[in-house]
Amino acid sequence: MTTASTENQIAAWERYAEAKRRADRTLRFEDGADAIRAWKEFANVFLPEDRQLPLDAPRHTVAIFPMHKTRMSGDLSRRGHRE
């Protein structure tokens, strides 16, 4: 594993800090997303290549829970109503 130079660490931090300040100032969603990406780039400077954070959001961001895992048995026939 190679460690990023101090200059690279500082540059990554400065990119994040500027993106965060911009997001805080504008409160725009796009600026917030840019700040998240900059944070991940900064964090990745310190992580081994196989543990780095993905820079882009996953394509599917919705979790689907199987019904049998979220309700008590017997609730399915009564649509979740308790007696």
C-alpha positions as CSV (number, residue, x, y, z in Angstrom):
1,M,0.0,0.0,0.0
2,T,1.3,3.4,-0.9
3,T,0.5,6.5,1.1
4,A,-0.4,9.7,-0.6
5,S,2.0,12.5,-0.2
6,T,1.3,15.3,2.3
7,E,0.7,17.6,-0.7
8,N,-1.9,15.3,-2.1
9,Q,-3.6,15.0,1.3
10,I,-3.7,18.7,1.7
11,A,-5.0,19.2,-1.9
12,A,-7.8,16.7,-1.3
13,W,-8.7,18.4,2.0
14,E,-8.8,21.8,0.4
15,R,-11.1,20.5,-2.4
16,Y,-13.5,19.1,0.2
17,A,-13.4,22.2,2.4
18,E,-14.2,24.5,-0.6
19,A,-17.0,22.2,-1.8
20,K,-18.4,22.0,1.8
21,R,-18.3,25.8,2.2
22,R,-20.1,26.2,-1.2
23,A,-22.8,23.7,-0.2
24,D,-23.3,25.4,3.1
25,R,-23.6,28.8,1.4
26,T,-25.9,27.9,-1.4
27,L,-27.9,25.0,0.1
28,R,-28.2,23.6,-3.4
29,F,-28.6,19.8,-3.7
30,E,-26.0,19.7,-6.5
31,D,-23.5,21.5,-4.3
32,G,-24.2,19.1,-1.5
33,A,-23.6,16.1,-3.8
34,D,-20.3,17.7,-5.0
35,A,-19.2,18.1,-1.3
36,I,-20.0,14.4,-0.7
37,R,-17.9,13.4,-3.6
38,A,-15.1,15.6,-2.5
39,W,-15.3,14.0,1.0
40,K,-15.0,10.6,-0.5
41,E,-12.0,11.6,-2.6
42,F,-10.4,13.0,0.6
43,A,-11.1,9.8,2.6
44,N,-9.8,7.6,-0.2
45,V,-6.4,9.3,0.0
46,F,-6.0,7.4,3.3
47,L,-7.6,4.1,2.4
48,P,-6.0,1.1,0.6
49,E,-7.2,0.7,-3.0
50,D,-9.4,-2.3,-2.2
51,R,-11.3,-0.4,0.6
52,Q,-11.9,2.9,-1.1
53,L,-15.3,4.5,-1.2
54,P,-17.2,4.6,-4.5
55,L,-17.3,8.1,-5.8
56,D,-20.6,7.8,-7.5
57,A,-24.0,6.9,-5.9
58,P,-25.1,3.4,-6.5
59,R,-27.6,3.0,-9.3
60,H,-30.3,1.6,-7.0
61,T,-30.7,3.6,-3.8
62,V,-34.0,2.0,-2.7
63,A,-34.0,-0.9,-0.3
64,I,-36.7,-3.5,-0.8
65,F,-37.6,-5.6,2.2
66,P,-39.2,-8.9,1.9
67,M,-42.7,-8.9,3.6
68,H,-42.0,-12.0,5.6
69,K,-39.0,-10.3,7.2
70,T,-40.9,-7.1,8.2
71,R,-44.1,-8.5,9.7
72,M,-44.9,-11.0,12.4
73,S,-46.2,-14.3,11.1
74,G,-50.0,-14.2,10.8
75,D,-50.1,-10.5,10.0
76,L,-50.0,-11.0,6.3
77,S,-53.6,-12.5,6.2
78,R,-54.9,-9.6,8.3
79,R,-52.9,-6.9,6.4
80,G,-51.0,-6.0,9.6
81,H,-54.0,-5.3,11.8
82,R,-53.9,-6.6,15.3
83,E,-56.9,-7.7,17.2
